[in-house]
Each structure stands twice: as C-alpha cells, then as structure tokens.
C-alpha cells in the first residue's frame, strides 16, 4: 500500500475507535427531528469516513427522487414503469358488469429493464 492509503486506513481505524458523542448525533440528524434514521446514519458515516462526499449523496438522492414518480418515499415497479413510459403500469378498464378492473399496460420492460440500466439512468438524470 502507498503512504496515502496507509494514512487513510489509520484515520478510518481512529474514527472507528472513537466514541460517538451527542454532537455526532446532532450532526447526523439531518431532518432535525430529534432522532437519527438509518439513512441519516449511513449518510453521516459514509461522508465522515470519506467514502463518498456530500455531492455524491445529493446526486443519489436526486436520482431516487426522479425514480419515485409518485413521491411516496418508496420505489415500486409502477414507479419504474411510470418513469420509463410516463404512464401507470396498470390500465383501469371496465368488466362486463361495469366494474373496474386493473390490467397490465401493453408496454413491458425491455431486456435491460425499464430504464436500460443504472448507467443509462444516471446519464438521463444528469
């Protein structure tokens, strides 16, 4: 290993050996709601350990937001379909008795998935 890699490893080990403080918890609490979610913890740890920088986190959050087409905070197959085709995955239709039924849209994902892979999506969002 190089000198710089060794120094980075030593800094990481030092970070792991230190105790978490009240100030650390306050810094982790991005939402400022008094508790730390797993997402906030991961973000704090990855940035603090220099695994990613804040801009990387922002770009990944933007990517997630673009995919979460209904903005409900979770990704579903319908979100990916909506993102790829601009329409819901299900079409509302009436059955013979006039009741509503949902059928799959005529569109289907290609062999590479709805968005042609993460690399293609990354380029599209940027």
Legacy VTK file of the C-alpha trace (Angstrom):
# vtk DataFile Version 3.0
C-alpha trace
ASCII
DATASET POLYDATA
POINTS 126 float
0.000 0.000 0.000
1.040 3.543 -0.562
1.704 6.073 2.146
-1.611 7.833 1.433
-3.584 4.589 1.592
-1.948 3.730 4.893
-2.784 7.171 6.319
-6.384 6.814 5.135
-6.633 3.396 6.769
-5.185 4.752 10.027
-7.665 7.646 10.002
-10.522 5.218 9.394
-9.396 2.975 12.274
-9.101 6.013 14.542
-12.619 7.032 13.563
-13.946 3.551 14.360
-12.235 3.532 17.757
-13.654 6.847 18.946
-16.911 7.150 20.841
-19.991 8.712 19.317
-20.958 11.924 21.030
-24.074 13.995 21.482
-22.665 16.373 18.849
-22.284 13.458 16.423
-25.942 12.526 16.900
-26.937 16.140 16.371
-24.875 16.280 13.159
-26.410 13.000 11.952
-29.965 14.268 12.475
-30.361 15.790 9.017
-34.148 16.064 9.378
-33.692 17.864 12.726
-36.479 15.788 14.281
-34.581 14.560 17.345
-33.721 11.068 16.142
-31.410 9.512 13.571
-32.781 7.241 10.857
-30.692 4.501 9.292
-30.410 6.666 6.157
-29.114 9.632 8.149
-26.661 7.376 9.977
-25.360 5.867 6.748
-25.003 9.261 5.096
-23.107 10.690 8.062
-20.811 7.686 8.333
-20.022 7.437 4.619
-19.266 11.154 4.302
-17.288 11.282 7.553
-15.224 8.257 6.514
-14.563 9.903 3.130
-16.167 7.005 1.248
-18.381 9.491 -0.607
-18.779 13.234 -0.472
-21.890 15.301 0.141
-22.317 15.949 -3.598
-22.427 12.187 -4.268
-25.178 11.838 -1.659
-27.126 14.738 -3.193
-26.894 13.220 -6.680
-28.065 9.817 -5.429
-30.996 11.428 -3.610
-31.900 13.294 -6.808
-31.761 10.013 -8.704
-34.045 8.371 -6.136
-36.481 11.280 -6.313
-36.600 11.028 -10.096
-37.438 7.331 -9.867
-40.027 7.791 -7.092
-42.620 9.129 -9.511
-45.470 9.170 -7.003
-43.223 10.773 -4.328
-44.357 8.378 -1.612
-40.837 7.665 -0.347
-40.556 4.151 -1.761
-39.736 2.649 -5.144
-42.151 0.249 -6.789
-42.338 -1.480 -10.124
-45.041 1.018 -11.071
-42.629 3.902 -10.299
-40.103 2.437 -12.741
-42.813 1.912 -15.358
-44.070 5.475 -14.846
-40.534 6.830 -15.125
-39.776 4.843 -18.273
-43.055 5.322 -20.143
-44.807 8.254 -18.497
-47.855 6.150 -17.665
-49.027 3.858 -14.887
-48.259 0.181 -15.183
-51.927 -0.669 -14.854
-54.793 0.448 -17.051
-58.207 0.862 -15.435
-60.869 -0.874 -17.518
-64.456 -1.964 -17.017
-65.513 -5.581 -16.936
-68.785 -6.868 -18.439
-70.765 -5.849 -15.348
-69.394 -2.298 -15.412
-66.967 -2.861 -12.516
-63.447 -1.515 -12.539
-60.562 -3.892 -13.131
-56.870 -3.196 -13.478
-54.973 -4.764 -16.339
-51.300 -4.543 -17.128
-50.339 -1.882 -19.604
-49.432 -3.090 -23.077
-45.918 -1.791 -22.545
-43.371 -4.065 -20.929
-39.757 -3.611 -19.923
-37.040 -4.385 -22.431
-34.347 -6.974 -21.726
-32.232 -4.388 -19.905
-35.071 -3.376 -17.608
-37.288 -0.339 -17.616
-34.528 2.194 -17.837
-31.718 0.497 -19.715
-29.603 0.000 -16.608
-28.397 2.282 -13.891
-25.706 3.855 -16.093
-28.314 4.955 -18.630
-30.495 6.334 -15.864
-27.579 8.212 -14.313
-26.852 9.877 -17.658
-30.534 10.772 -18.094
-30.819 12.420 -14.677
-27.601 14.395 -15.165
LINES 1 127
126 0 1 2 3 4 5 6 7 8 9 10 11 12 13 14 15 16 17 18 19 20 21 22 23 24 25 26 27 28 29 30 31 32 33 34 35 36 37 38 39 40 41 42 43 44 45 46 47 48 49 50 51 52 53 54 55 56 57 58 59 60 61 62 63 64 65 66 67 68 69 70 71 72 73 74 75 76 77 78 79 80 81 82 83 84 85 86 87 88 89 90 91 92 93 94 95 96 97 98 99 100 101 102 103 104 105 106 107 108 109 110 111 112 113 114 115 116 117 118 119 120 121 122 123 124 125
